């Protein structure tokens, strides 16, 4: 099972980084691809800090990778936050949204709070046993950020054939993620929910690629 999980994680990283590069290469002809490509790269490269040590652990069972996994989790927590900021910038650009200064301030504020909370030493990232309380605290602004993403994409997404279900992908990603935060320290198998969570992000990236292709066809 651990080898299958490792193969899945490697495939995900390759796909995310390749999708990001492919979209960025089209940024001159399709400026919106810059934001979607950057979002994919932030997601893939950020997750690599966490997933590469996990893959190494599968093939090097005797190695002590606790610190690397903790550092990778901290980095991923920050880059995932940046992803949602880029996702909203992309929404505004793709749908030509004007205004929403108040909403944008909330998004930036929540992202900043989340990143600052992730930097607190109380998270004890390198121990491999980050306190549950701080896991909850740092995820409160993240859940609020995700809720805003759901509401905004639910409003604009149905107007677009490609993005009509992106809001659902965001909801499902959080539904798979939150039980891991709350219960994985008690029941480690719950951590497997991170796999379908990752699939939700692959779904979002496929939407980015489809949107770029759809624009080729007018």
N, C-alpha and C positions, 0 to 999 in steps of 0.2 A: 504493500500500500504506500509506503513512504517513497518508493521509487516512482510510482505512478504520479504521486503528488509533486515530486521534484520535476518530472518531465512536464507536467502541466504548468508549473511555475516558470520554467525556462521558456516554454512555448508562449506563455502570456507576455513575458518581458520582451521577447523577440518581436512579437506582434505589435505591442504598444510602441516600441521604439521605431520599428519599421513604418508603422502608420504615421507616427509623428514626422519622420523624415520625409515620407511621401507627400504629406500635406504641406509641409514647409517648402518643399521644392516648387509648389504651385502658388506660392504666396504672391508672386508678381502678377500672374494672370488672374488670380482670385484672392484678393486681399484677406477675405474672411478665413482662408485656410491658414493664415499665420496664427490666429488665435486657437483654432482647433488643433493644428499641428503642435503648437507649444503646449497645449493642455495634455495631449497624448504623451509628449516627451517628459513633461513634469511628472505625469503619472507613472510612466515606465521607469525612468531613471530614479525617481524617488523610491518606488517600490523595490528597485534593485538592491538598495541598501539593506532591506529587510529580507528579501527573498533569496539573494545569493548566499548569505550565511545559512539559511534553511536548506537550500540545495546541498551545500557543503556538508551540513550535519547528516544528511541522508546517506552520503557516500563516505563520511569520515566520522563514524559513530563515537570514536574515542576522543575527538577533539573538543576542547572547551571553547565554545563559541558564544557563551553567555553575554559577554560584553558587546560583541559584534551584533548579536541579535537585538540587544537592548538599544544600542545606538541606532541600528537600522529602523527599529520601531519608532524611535523619536523622530528621525528624519522623515519617515513615511507619514507620520502624524502631521508634520508641517507641510509636506508637499501635497498631501491630500487636501489640506485646507486651501492651498494656493490653487489647486485644480478647480475648486468650486468658485473661486474669484474669477478665474479665466473662463469658466463655463458661463458665468453671467455676462462677462464682457462679450463673449461670443454671441450670446442670446441678443444682446442689445444691437450688435453689429448685424447679425443675420436678419433680424426682423425690423431693423431700422428704428429702434425704440429711441424716442427723444424724452428728455426730462428724467423723471424718477430719481432726482437727486437725493431725496429722503431715503429711498430704498437702497441706493448705492452706498450711502453713509452707513446704514445698518449692516450691509454686507461687509464693508471694509472694517467696521468696528468689531463685528463678530469674529472675523478672520484674525484680526490683530489680537483680540483677547485670547482666542484659542492658541495662537502661536506663542504668546507670552506665557500662558499657563503650561504649555508643553516644555518650556525652558526652565521651569522651577525645579530646583534640586529635589524637592519632595517627591517628584515622580519616581526617583530612584531607578532610572532606566537601566543602569548597568548591572543591577543585581539579578535581573531575570524575574523578579517578583515585584513589579510596580504595584503600589498600594491601590486597592480597589477604590477607596475614597477619591484618590486623585484621578483614577481612571474615569470616575463619574464626573468629577469637577471639570476636567479638561474637555469632556465630550458634551457638556451642556451647550456651550456656544456652537459646537460643531453640528449638533442636532438642530439647533435653531437655524444655522446656515443652510443645512439640508432642507429644512422645512420651507424656507424662503425659496430655494431652488425649485422645490416641488410646486409651490403655489404659482410661481412665475412661469415655469414651463407648462404648467397645466393651463394657464391663461393663453399663452402664445403658441404652444406646440400643436394643438389641434388644427391650426391654420396651415400647417405644413405637413405634407404627406410623409416626409422622412421623420420628423420629430414629434409626431403626434403621441408617441408613447415614451418619450424620454423621461417624463415625470414619473412614470411607473418604474423605470429602471432605477431612478434615484430612491424611490420609496423602498423597493425591494433590497437595494444595496444596504440601506440602513436597517431594515428588518433582519437581514442576515448578520450585520455587524454588531448590533447592540447586545444580543445574547452572548456573544464572545466576550465583550467588555464586562458584562455583569456576572457571567457564570463559568467561563472557561477555567478560572483558577480553581474551581471546585470539581468541574467535570471536563477534563481536557479534551474529550472527544467533541465537545461543542465547538472547539476551535476549527473543526472541519467546515463550519459554516462560512469560513473565509473563502472557500473555493467558489460556492455560488455567488458570493459577494463580488469576487473577481470577475465572474462571468457577466455580471451586470455592467461592469466597467468596460468589458470587451464589447458588449452590446452598444454602449454609448459611443465607443470609438468606431464601431461599424456604421453607426448613424452619421458620424462626421465624414467618413469615407463615402457613404452613399450620397450625402448632400453635395459633396464636391463633384461626384459623377453626375448627379441629377442636373447640376448647373451646366454641365457640358451639353446636355440634351435640351437645355432651355427650360 
